[in-house]
């Protein structure tokens, strides 16, 4: 689940590789990608951090807790073609941002496909601080 900063667990024999563990850490984006609610094609908010378990959005309005969404992360690749990531997620926590007119909401991904995971890994590589 995606509830905040993670601390690394001690390695075990069946643990994933170091690269996979790094992709599960929260990654702050250098460019806030737009995230849309596919049920009504409305902007949910801007993606400010992500990992392969979940994401955090910055929005103008509260989103609410325990709500499931079909959402789409919209981005452009280096060739100027849109590369969108469609996924399902549930809102798990919400709080006011440092700017009191904005809200931060944490989402847990629901059964992400390999295609969604690969898209998230691309976002992490392309849009996060190194």
PyMOL commands that set and color helices and strands:
alter all, ss='L'
color gray80, all
select helices_A, chain A and resi 18-24+114-127
alter helices_A, ss='H'
color red, helices_A
select strands_A, chain A and resi 27-37+42-50+54-59+68-74+85-96+103-109
alter strands_A, ss='S'
color yellow, strands_A
deselect
rebuild
show_as cartoon
